[in-house]
Amino acid sequence: MMRNWSSHLRGPPTSNRIGRHKVHVSAHRRAPIQIRIHGPMTSKYLTIGATGAIGHAFASALQDAGLHATLLVRDRRKAIALFGNTNGFTIVEGDVNDTALLHSIAEGVDFIFHGANASHEHWAKAMPVMTRNVINAAEHSRAPVIFPGNNYNFGQTEQPISEITPFNPSVPLGKVRVDLEKMLQRAADQDGE
């Protein structure tokens, strides 16, 4: 059952449910991202991009909650140095574009966190391909995708942003982000039919 969960990390803290887990996200411009996860201790996660800012915060929250996660990272040594204590983690060095590897490590997980990223100059071409690969792995493993949103979707606004704020991107990266979220939503909608 492919489902999409997206939370926009700006404004007041938000709480959402992922399966039976409650996830609390707090992010502010000048403070580190904080994620707390509460729920059953039996779920398995695949965290893609665990050495990035949001992926690291998510994987750390899983570890703090005592949950098991497989981390797909480009640099295993960086992940080990970043986390220090890797208890509860299986670290896999690889690339989200290696679809055979991605399908293999997604097998049997309950949730897939999509934190894969590309440099801004490659976003428009790389991110849709990476996201399609994550969707395919999620469909194969029947796991919902957790995709963190960001400010790019909303353009310049002085209003607080929430889960119901309409998208209004004002820069090319924002348009890419909106397209990625639409891609994930279409996949979730098609699976629900």
C-alpha positions in Angstrom: 0.0 0.0 0.0 1.9 3.1 -1.3 1.1 6.1 0.9 2.8 9.5 0.9 3.5 11.5 4.0 4.9 15.0 3.7 5.5 17.6 6.3 6.7 21.1 5.6 9.4 22.0 8.0 8.8 25.7 8.7 6.6 27.5 11.2 5.2 26.0 14.3 6.0 22.4 15.3 3.7 19.9 13.7 2.6 16.4 14.7 1.6 13.8 12.3 1.0 10.0 12.3 3.0 7.5 10.3 1.2 4.2 10.8 1.0 3.8 14.5 3.9 6.2 15.2 3.4 9.8 16.2 6.0 12.1 14.7 6.7 15.5 16.0 8.8 17.9 13.8 10.2 21.2 14.9 12.4 23.3 12.6 13.3 26.9 12.7 15.7 29.0 10.7 18.4 29.3 13.3 17.8 26.0 15.2 18.6 22.4 14.4 15.8 20.2 13.1 14.3 18.2 15.9 12.2 15.1 15.3 10.7 12.9 17.9 9.0 9.5 17.2 6.7 7.7 19.6 5.1 4.4 18.8 5.6 0.6 18.6 9.2 -0.5 18.6 8.8 -3.2 15.9 8.7 -1.0 12.7 11.6 -1.1 10.3 12.7 1.9 8.4 14.8 2.5 5.3 16.3 6.0 5.6 17.7 7.2 2.3 20.1 10.2 2.6 20.8 9.7 6.3 23.9 11.9 6.2 22.0 15.0 5.0 20.6 17.5 7.5 17.0 16.2 7.5 17.9 12.5 7.0 20.3 12.7 9.9 17.7 14.3 12.1 15.2 11.6 11.1 17.6 8.7 11.6 18.7 10.1 15.0 15.1 10.2 16.0 14.6 6.6 15.0 17.7 5.7 17.0 16.5 7.7 20.0 13.1 5.8 19.8 14.9 2.5 19.7 13.8 1.7 16.2 15.8 -0.3 13.6 16.8 1.5 10.4 18.7 0.6 7.3 20.6 3.7 6.2 21.4 4.1 2.5 24.3 6.5 2.3 26.9 7.5 -0.3 29.7 7.5 2.1 29.8 4.8 4.9 32.7 6.4 6.7 30.9 9.7 6.9 27.8 8.0 8.3 29.8 6.2 11.0 31.6 9.4 11.9 28.3 11.4 12.0 26.4 9.0 14.1 29.2 7.6 16.3 27.0 5.0 17.9 25.4 2.9 15.1 23.4 0.6 17.3 20.1 -0.2 15.6 21.5 0.8 12.2 22.5 -1.3 9.2 24.6 1.1 7.0 24.6 0.4 3.3 26.9 2.4 1.0 25.3 2.9 -2.3 23.2 5.2 -4.5 19.5 5.7 -4.8 19.9 5.2 -8.6 21.1 1.6 -8.1 17.5 0.2 -8.4 18.5 -3.4 -7.7 20.2 -2.4 -4.4 17.3 -0.1 -3.5 14.7 -2.8 -4.1 16.9 -5.3 -2.1 17.2 -3.1 1.0 13.6 -1.9 0.8 12.4 -5.5 1.1 10.6 -6.0 4.4 10.7 -2.4 5.7 7.6 -0.7 7.0 8.5 2.8 6.0 10.9 4.5 3.5 12.2 7.9 4.3 13.2 9.7 1.1 16.0 12.1 2.0 18.0 11.6 -1.2 19.3 14.9 -2.6 21.3 16.3 -5.5 23.2 19.5 -5.8 21.0 22.4 -6.9 22.4 22.6 -10.4 21.4 19.0 -11.0 18.0 19.0 -9.2 15.7 19.4 -12.2 17.1 16.3 -13.8 18.3 14.2 -10.9 15.5 14.5 -8.3 12.6 13.2 -10.5 14.7 10.1 -11.3 15.6 9.5 -7.7 12.0 10.0 -6.6 10.8 7.6 -9.2 13.3 5.0 -8.0 12.1 5.5 -4.4 8.4 5.2 -5.6 9.2 1.9 -7.4 11.0 0.5 -4.4 8.1 1.5 -2.2 5.6 -0.2 -4.5 7.8 -3.3 -4.6 8.0 -3.4 -0.8 4.5 -2.1 -0.1 6.0 0.5 2.3 4.8 4.1 2.5 7.2 6.9 1.6 8.0 9.7 4.1 9.1 12.7 2.1 10.1 15.9 4.0 8.7 19.0 2.4 10.4 22.4 2.5 9.9 26.1 1.9 10.6 26.0 -1.9 7.0 24.9 -2.6 5.5 28.1 -1.2 7.5 31.0 -2.7 7.8 34.3 -0.9 5.2 34.5 1.8 4.8 36.3 5.1 2.0 33.9 6.3 2.7 30.9 8.4 3.0 27.7 6.4 1.0 24.6 7.3 -0.1 21.3 5.7 -3.0 23.1 4.0 -1.1 26.1 2.6 -1.4 26.0 -1.2 1.8 25.6 -3.3 3.0 28.8 -5.0 6.6 28.3 -6.0 8.5 31.4 -7.2 11.8 29.8 -8.1 12.7 26.9 -10.4 13.7 24.7 -7.4 10.2 25.2 -6.0 8.6 24.0 -9.2 10.8 20.9 -9.0 9.7 20.3 -5.4 6.0 20.7 -6.3 6.4 18.2 -9.2 8.1 15.7 -6.8 5.3 15.9 -4.3 2.7 15.6 -7.1 4.6 12.5 -8.4 4.5 11.0 -4.9 0.8 11.8 -4.5 -0.1 10.3 -7.9 1.6 7.1 -6.9 -0.2 7.0 -3.6 -3.5 7.7 -5.2 -3.0 5.0 -7.9 -2.1 2.5 -5.2 -5.2 3.3 -3.3 -7.5 2.5 -6.3 
